[in-house]
């Protein structure tokens, strides 16, 4: 039972991690994506490929997703000549 709980906790951590990366996606247009949203998305894939896809998505988004605040900082910096 403890092993199942650990797997669920790890999955919850992954879900929360991806949700936090994309939290500002389409901000003010749609509700912020949460762990349940991410879980529904990953559930479209067959069970045996979910973990590899999910781990890769988290890896790629963690390295490439550009948040609204980082875009704003870049725009403000370039407007003020702080490139």
C-alpha positions in Angstrom: 0.0 0.0 0.0 2.9 2.4 0.8 4.4 1.7 -2.7 1.1 2.7 -4.4 0.9 5.8 -2.2 4.5 6.8 -3.3 3.6 6.3 -6.9 0.6 8.5 -6.5 2.6 11.1 -4.7 5.2 11.1 -7.5 2.5 11.4 -10.2 0.9 14.2 -8.3 4.3 16.0 -8.1 4.7 15.6 -11.9 1.2 16.9 -12.5 1.7 19.8 -10.2 5.1 20.5 -11.8 3.8 20.7 -15.3 0.7 22.7 -14.2 3.0 25.2 -12.5 5.2 25.6 -15.6 2.2 26.4 -17.8 0.1 28.3 -15.2 0.2 31.6 -17.1 -0.7 30.0 -20.5 -3.5 32.2 -22.0 -3.8 34.0 -18.7 -7.1 36.0 -18.4 -8.5 34.1 -21.4 -9.0 30.7 -19.8 -8.8 29.2 -16.3 -5.2 28.5 -15.3 -4.3 24.9 -16.1 -4.1 22.8 -12.9 -3.0 19.3 -12.0 -6.5 17.9 -13.0 -6.3 19.6 -16.4 -2.8 18.1 -17.0 -4.0 14.7 -15.8 -7.0 14.8 -18.3 -4.5 15.8 -21.1 -2.1 13.0 -20.4 -4.9 10.5 -20.0 -5.6 10.7 -23.8 -2.5 8.5 -24.3 -2.3 4.8 -23.8 -1.2 3.9 -20.3 2.1 2.3 -21.3 3.4 5.5 -23.0 2.1 8.1 -20.5 5.1 8.1 -18.3 7.7 8.6 -21.1 5.6 11.3 -22.7 4.9 13.0 -19.4 8.5 13.0 -18.4 9.6 14.4 -21.7 6.9 17.1 -21.7 8.0 18.2 -18.2 11.6 18.2 -19.3 11.0 20.2 -22.5 8.5 22.7 -21.0 10.9 23.2 -18.1 13.6 24.2 -20.4 11.7 26.0 -23.2 8.4 27.5 -21.9 8.6 31.2 -21.9 6.5 32.8 -19.1 4.6 36.0 -19.5 6.8 37.7 -16.9 10.0 36.8 -18.7 8.6 38.1 -22.0 7.5 41.3 -20.2 11.0 41.7 -18.6 12.6 41.2 -22.0 10.3 43.7 -23.7 10.7 46.3 -21.0 14.5 45.8 -21.0 14.8 46.2 -24.8 12.5 49.2 -24.7 14.6 50.9 -22.1 17.8 49.8 -23.9 18.9 47.1 -21.4 19.5 44.4 -23.9 
